[in-house]
Amino acid sequence: MRQKGISLNIQSANDGDFSEDHVGTSAETPLRPDAFDMDDEEKIEKIENHFREIMTILGLDLTDDSLNGTPRRVAKMYVKEVFSGLNPKNRPHSRLFDNKYNYDQMLVEKDITFYSHCEHHFVPIYGKAHVAYFSSGKVIGLSKINRIVQYFSKRPQVQERLTVQIGKEMQRVLQTEDVGVVIDANHMCVASRGVGDTNSKTGTAYFSGKFKDENIKREFLNYINSK
């Protein structure tokens, strides 16, 4: 997709308008009310035990030196790394600064690399996020945009929800409606299983405020498609 550029007819994920495959999902990650009653160490211990059982059922010999530590490694990876974005305590704190330069044009942070996991098969989704906004009088440090993308990526996801969550968080943090988000991603659930298509990519977008104007939208897309 990136080779051909991202066009204006990219699938929009605004307002939870998700594709037919994801009817019933919402912009919020589905979490139980007791999701954080257990602390991280207790979760790691329980996941380790369950994953050890899965490996045993698969017929693997966990007395082997190479496999013996795998359940613990997987459990720590799930809780501390790849699904750490589920825990609200890890939400980035984005300090606002006055727009002292009176910069009134589009600001774009493009080609933000992210890694996530498909919530249907728990296999990787990875790609690039492109985020833009118009200041309403406040700005944030550029690295905070990357951190917002990473925070929402580090949870079981569908790409549509991820796009909306990033867009809405940018609106909330910056106190502006003028936000654009485009995500261009590879899905290993498509590439490594099922249809086995290793060449296709998926594109989603979130446009609000000024970004619903076709000229502004085109300017954004032209920029992220440039080298």
Secondary structure, 3 states (H helix, E strand, C coil): CCCCCCCCCCEECHHHCCCHHHCCCCCCCCCCCCCCCCCHHHHHHHHHHHHHHHHHHCCCCCCCHHHHCHHHHHHHHHHHHHCHHHCHHHCCCCCEEECCCCCCCCEEEEEEEEEEEECCCCCEEEEEEEEEECCCCEEECHHHHHHHHHHHHCCEECHHHHHHHHHHHHHHHHCCCCEEEEEEEEEHHHHCCCCCCCCCCEEEEEECHHHHCHHHHHHHHHHHHCC
